[in-house]
Amino acid sequence: MAHVFNSAKAPISVSTHGFGCADSSMFEYLGFGENKKSIMISIISSERANYIFDLAEEKINISKPGKGIMFTVPLTSATSFLSGIVKKDDETQPKITKEKDFYMSSEHQYELVITIITRGYFQDVKTAAISAGARGGTLIHALGMGAEEAQKFLGIAIQPEKEIILNVVKREDKNKVMNAIAEASGINTQGRGIIFS
């Protein structure tokens, strides 16, 4: 995927790693041999996204089970510097005419549910999400920032070691998944989780 993003000359991209959290039978079905995942995040125009999806399909057959998952999330606001970079990139690149229906649907059938919890409570989130209809997800280790401000606002101690769990779920399952996670690991539990989509 790094080669795909480099070939596409995406102007702003970051790469990190995470861990898959689908149950083992799901891993077997999808052909995942390893639990460790690479995560690529890029801020690009929708036209550039079409091009990167095309490249990913051409280079690694991303639409086949076991190859990974790609999705876009609309950017609703950005600094002028960032939006300027994306706009300039869009203007300087050749126009792309090829499109594939399997990735750029005008109807959003899926939602990204993001859970941030205290490190060590991932299993609670995984169990709750899967029991409510999620098919898996990705775990990213992180450090919390602004703990003093959060503690003042919430009135509870916030631990800096965090886990971020990303679940792409069917739109009709989103509320059920979010409610299950909140019940198992929400802000009033030991996990001190916050959940948004």
SVG drawing of the C-alpha trace seen along z (x, -y; Angstrom):
<svg xmlns="http://www.w3.org/2000/svg" viewBox="-31 -29 37 49">
<polyline fill="none" stroke="black" stroke-width="0.4" points="0.0,0.0 2.9,-2.4 3.9,-1.8 0.4,-2.6 0.3,-5.9 3.8,-6.8 2.8,-6.0 -0.3,-8.2 1.9,-11.0 -0.6,-11.6 0.5,-14.9 -0.3,-14.1 -0.1,-10.5 0.9,-8.8 1.4,-5.2 1.2,-3.3 0.4,0.2 -2.4,1.8 -3.9,5.2 -6.9,6.9 -9.7,7.8 -11.9,10.0 -12.5,13.4 -10.3,16.3 -13.1,17.9 -13.5,14.5 -9.7,14.3 -9.8,17.8 -12.7,16.9 -11.2,13.7 -7.7,15.2 -5.9,13.1 -2.8,15.0 -1.5,12.4 -3.1,10.2 -0.8,7.2 -2.1,4.6 -0.6,1.6 -2.8,-1.6 -2.4,-4.3 -4.2,-7.6 -4.1,-10.2 -5.9,-13.5 -6.8,-13.8 -9.6,-15.0 -12.4,-12.6 -10.9,-12.4 -7.5,-11.4 -9.3,-8.8 -10.8,-7.3 -7.3,-7.1 -5.8,-5.5 -8.6,-2.9 -8.0,-2.1 -4.2,-1.7 -4.9,0.5 -7.1,2.7 -4.6,2.9 -1.5,3.5 -2.9,5.7 -6.5,6.6 -7.8,4.8 -11.4,5.9 -10.5,9.6 -11.0,11.1 -7.9,11.1 -6.3,8.1 -7.4,5.5 -10.1,2.8 -10.1,-0.7 -12.6,-3.4 -13.0,-7.2 -14.3,-9.5 -15.4,-13.0 -13.3,-15.8 -15.7,-18.4 -13.1,-21.1 -9.4,-21.7 -6.9,-24.5 -6.4,-26.7 -2.9,-25.4 -4.1,-21.8 -7.0,-22.5 -4.7,-24.6 -2.3,-21.6 -5.2,-19.3 -6.7,-21.9 -3.3,-22.5 -2.7,-18.7 -6.1,-18.3 -5.4,-21.1 -2.0,-19.9 -2.8,-16.2 -4.2,-14.9 -7.9,-14.3 -9.0,-10.8 -11.7,-9.3 -11.8,-5.7 -14.2,-4.9 -15.3,-1.7 -18.7,-1.3 -17.5,0.9 -15.8,-1.8 -17.4,-5.2 -21.0,-4.8 -23.1,-8.0 -25.0,-6.1 -23.1,-5.5 -23.8,-1.9 -21.1,-1.8 -20.0,-3.9 -16.7,-4.2 -17.1,-3.8 -14.1,-5.0 -13.7,-4.0 -10.9,-5.5 -10.4,-3.6 -7.9,-3.2 -5.3,-0.6 -6.2,2.9 -9.9,2.8 -9.8,3.6 -11.2,7.1 -14.4,5.6 -14.9,3.4 -14.1,6.3 -16.6,8.6 -19.4,5.9 -18.9,4.8 -18.9,8.3 -21.9,9.3 -23.8,6.2 -23.0,7.0 -19.5,5.7 -17.5,8.2 -14.1,7.1 -12.0,4.0 -8.5,2.6 -6.7,1.8 -4.2,-1.1 -2.1,-1.8 -2.0,-5.5 -1.2,-8.1 -3.9,-10.4 -3.2,-14.2 -4.9,-16.9 -5.6,-14.6 -5.8,-17.5 -8.4,-19.4 -10.4,-16.1 -10.2,-15.4 -11.5,-18.8 -14.4,-18.5 -15.3,-14.9 -14.4,-14.8 -12.5,-11.5 -8.9,-10.5 -7.8,-9.9 -5.0,-7.5 -2.6,-8.6 -2.2,-5.1 -5.0,-4.6 -6.3,-2.1 -8.2,-3.2 -10.5,-0.7 -11.8,-1.3 -14.9,0.7 -16.4,0.3 -20.0,1.4 -23.2,1.4 -25.1,-1.8 -28.1,0.0 -25.9,1.6 -24.1,-1.5 -26.3,-2.6 -26.5,1.0 -22.7,1.4 -22.1,-2.0 -24.6,-1.3 -23.1,2.1 -19.6,0.6 -20.8,-2.2 -22.5,0.2 -19.4,2.5 -16.7,-0.2 -18.2,-3.6 -17.1,-6.7 -18.8,-5.3 -16.8,-2.0 -13.2,-1.3 -12.3,-1.5 -13.5,-5.2 -14.3,-4.8 -15.6,-7.5 -17.3,-6.4 -18.1,-8.4 -18.7,-7.8"/>
</svg>
